[in-house]
């Protein structure tokens, strides 16, 4: 018996199966092989082609006790959390957020920032670091956020700790990671933060 004949006999003994596929457009398709024919059928149900997490991220990560906090944009819409932590200022990176009507004395600052590896952080830091230092020096309580509180805002907070609190990049990133485990600045930002640290060392600051 030839290998091809044996293969065809084995194929006939296999159990019939079908595969459910969800496309990136949210279409659900059932695919199957029947008598050597490829069949596909689109189901009426529709779901995203990925897992959607609709639960808000309300972690308020305390970086400097009672003064500097870090997290996602979700916190900016929770008046109870803002009041609980005594937050007086919000620094938004790349994401504009609506003001809270129940917190009329809350100050907002927006700085454009893209979460791309080739996005230069120099301009961002030139604006954010003096602003952060002024707010904290005057006794304010600052909440820094981007969209998810994973890349842009941790990058700025790490840079602040390096420039104004004397921490090394390793110490600053470890502290931020400990307080907010989900932080993960993109590789381009990490490279620029290391260059930022080297520049400060060379300038003696």
C-alpha positions as CSV (number, residue, x, y, z in Angstrom):
1,X,0.0,0.0,0.0
2,X,1.4,3.4,-1.0
3,X,1.9,6.1,1.6
4,X,-0.8,8.3,-0.1
5,X,-3.3,5.4,0.1
6,X,-2.5,4.9,3.7
7,X,-2.9,8.6,4.4
8,X,-6.3,8.7,2.8
9,X,-7.5,5.7,4.9
10,X,-6.3,7.4,8.1
11,X,-8.0,10.6,7.1
12,X,-11.3,8.8,6.7
13,X,-11.0,7.6,10.3
14,X,-10.5,11.1,11.8
15,X,-13.4,12.7,13.8
16,X,-15.2,15.5,12.1
17,X,-14.3,18.9,13.7
18,X,-15.1,22.5,13.1
19,X,-13.2,25.6,14.1
20,X,-14.7,28.9,15.3
21,X,-12.7,32.0,14.2
22,X,-13.3,35.5,15.3
23,X,-11.9,38.2,12.9
24,X,-10.5,41.5,14.0
25,X,-13.7,43.1,12.6
26,X,-15.7,41.1,15.2
27,X,-17.2,38.6,12.8
28,X,-17.6,35.0,14.0
29,X,-17.0,32.3,11.4
30,X,-17.2,28.6,11.7
31,X,-14.8,26.7,9.4
32,X,-14.8,23.0,8.7
33,X,-13.6,20.3,6.2
34,X,-16.4,18.0,4.9
35,X,-15.7,15.3,2.3
36,X,-12.6,17.2,1.2
37,X,-14.4,20.5,0.8
38,X,-13.6,23.6,2.9
39,X,-16.8,25.1,4.2
40,X,-17.2,28.4,6.1
41,X,-20.3,30.0,7.7
42,X,-20.6,33.4,9.2
43,X,-22.6,33.4,12.4
44,X,-25.0,36.3,13.2
45,X,-23.4,37.0,16.6
46,X,-20.7,39.6,16.7
47,X,-17.9,40.2,19.2
48,X,-14.5,42.0,19.2
49,X,-11.6,40.1,17.8
50,X,-9.8,40.6,21.2
51,X,-10.6,40.4,24.9
52,X,-12.2,43.7,26.0
53,X,-11.5,44.8,29.6
54,X,-14.2,47.3,30.5
55,X,-13.3,47.4,34.2
56,X,-11.9,50.8,35.1
57,X,-8.3,51.0,36.4
58,X,-8.7,52.9,39.6
59,X,-5.3,52.2,41.2
60,X,-3.8,55.4,42.6
61,X,-0.1,54.6,42.9
62,X,1.6,56.6,45.6
63,X,5.1,57.5,44.3
64,X,5.9,60.2,46.9
65,X,3.9,60.1,50.1
66,X,0.9,62.5,49.9
67,X,2.4,64.5,47.1
68,X,2.9,62.5,43.8
69,X,0.6,59.8,42.4
70,X,0.5,57.9,39.2
71,X,-2.1,56.0,37.3
72,X,-4.6,55.8,34.4
73,X,-7.1,58.3,33.1
74,X,-9.9,56.5,34.8
75,X,-9.0,57.9,38.2
76,X,-9.5,61.5,36.9
77,X,-13.2,60.8,36.6
78,X,-13.6,59.5,40.2
79,X,-14.3,62.4,42.5
80,X,-14.2,60.3,45.6
81,X,-10.7,59.0,44.8
82,X,-9.5,62.5,44.0
83,X,-10.8,63.8,47.3
84,X,-9.6,60.8,49.3
85,X,-6.0,61.3,48.2
86,X,-6.1,65.1,48.5
87,X,-5.2,65.6,44.8
88,X,-5.0,69.2,43.9
89,X,-3.5,69.0,40.4
90,X,-3.8,66.7,37.4
91,X,-1.1,66.4,34.8
92,X,-2.5,64.7,31.6
93,X,0.0,63.3,29.1
94,X,-1.5,62.9,25.6
95,X,-5.0,62.5,26.9
96,X,-7.4,65.4,27.6
97,X,-9.9,64.5,30.4
98,X,-13.2,66.3,31.3
99,X,-13.1,68.4,34.5
100,X,-14.9,67.1,37.5
101,X,-17.9,69.3,38.5
102,X,-17.6,68.2,42.1
103,X,-14.0,69.2,42.3
104,X,-14.0,72.9,41.2
105,X,-10.6,73.7,42.8
106,X,-8.8,70.9,40.9
107,X,-6.2,72.3,38.5
108,X,-5.5,70.6,35.1
109,X,-2.5,70.7,32.9
110,X,-2.3,68.9,29.5
111,X,0.9,68.1,27.6
112,X,0.9,66.5,24.2
113,X,2.7,63.2,24.1
114,X,2.5,60.1,21.9
115,X,3.4,56.7,23.1
116,X,5.8,55.9,20.3
117,X,9.4,54.7,20.6
118,X,10.7,57.5,18.3
119,X,8.7,60.2,20.2
120,X,11.2,62.7,21.7
121,X,10.7,63.1,25.4
122,X,12.9,66.2,25.6
123,X,10.1,68.6,24.8
124,X,7.8,66.8,27.1
125,X,10.2,66.9,30.0
126,X,11.1,70.6,29.4
127,X,7.4,71.3,30.2
128,X,6.5,68.7,32.7
129,X,9.5,68.6,35.1
130,X,9.5,72.3,36.0
131,X,5.7,72.2,36.4
132,X,5.8,69.2,38.6
133,X,8.6,70.6,40.8
134,X,6.7,73.9,41.2
135,X,3.5,72.1,42.2
136,X,5.2,69.8,44.7
137,X,7.4,72.6,46.1
138,X,4.3,74.6,46.9
139,X,2.8,71.7,48.8
140,X,0.4,70.5,46.0
141,X,-0.7,67.0,45.5
142,X,-0.2,65.9,41.9
143,X,-1.7,63.0,39.9
144,X,0.1,62.2,36.7
145,X,-1.6,60.0,34.1
146,X,-1.7,59.1,30.4
147,X,-4.2,56.7,28.9
148,X,-3.4,53.5,30.8
149,X,-0.7,54.7,33.1
150,X,1.7,52.3,31.5
151,X,4.3,54.1,29.4
152,X,4.0,57.9,29.0
153,X,3.2,58.9,32.6
154,X,5.6,56.5,34.2
155,X,8.3,57.9,31.9
156,X,7.7,61.4,33.1
157,X,7.6,60.3,36.8
158,X,10.8,58.4,36.4
159,X,12.5,61.4,34.8
160,X,11.2,63.6,37.7
161,X,12.7,61.3,40.3
162,X,16.0,61.3,38.5
163,X,16.2,65.1,37.9
164,X,14.7,66.3,41.2
165,X,15.0,63.5,43.8
166,X,18.5,62.3,42.9
167,X,17.6,58.7,42.1
168,X,19.4,56.7,39.4
169,X,17.3,55.4,36.5
170,X,17.5,51.9,38.0
171,X,16.3,53.2,41.4
172,X,13.5,55.4,39.9
173,X,12.2,52.7,37.6
174,X,12.2,50.1,40.3
175,X,10.3,52.4,42.7
176,X,7.7,53.2,40.1
177,X,7.4,49.5,39.1
178,X,7.0,48.5,42.8
179,X,4.2,51.1,43.3
180,X,2.5,50.4,40.0
181,X,3.4,47.0,38.6
182,X,1.7,47.5,35.3
183,X,4.2,50.3,34.3
184,X,6.2,49.5,31.2
185,X,7.7,52.4,29.2
186,X,8.2,51.6,25.6
187,X,11.8,50.8,24.6
188,X,12.4,54.2,22.9
189,X,11.5,56.0,26.2
190,X,13.7,53.7,28.2
191,X,16.7,54.5,25.9
192,X,15.9,58.2,26.2
193,X,15.6,58.1,30.0
194,X,19.1,56.5,30.2
195,X,20.5,59.2,27.9
196,X,18.7,61.8,30.1
197,X,20.4,60.4,33.2
198,X,23.8,60.5,31.5
199,X,23.2,64.1,30.4
200,X,22.4,65.1,34.0
201,X,25.5,63.4,35.3
202,X,27.7,65.1,32.7
203,X,26.2,68.5,33.6
204,X,26.7,67.8,37.3
205,X,23.0,68.2,38.1
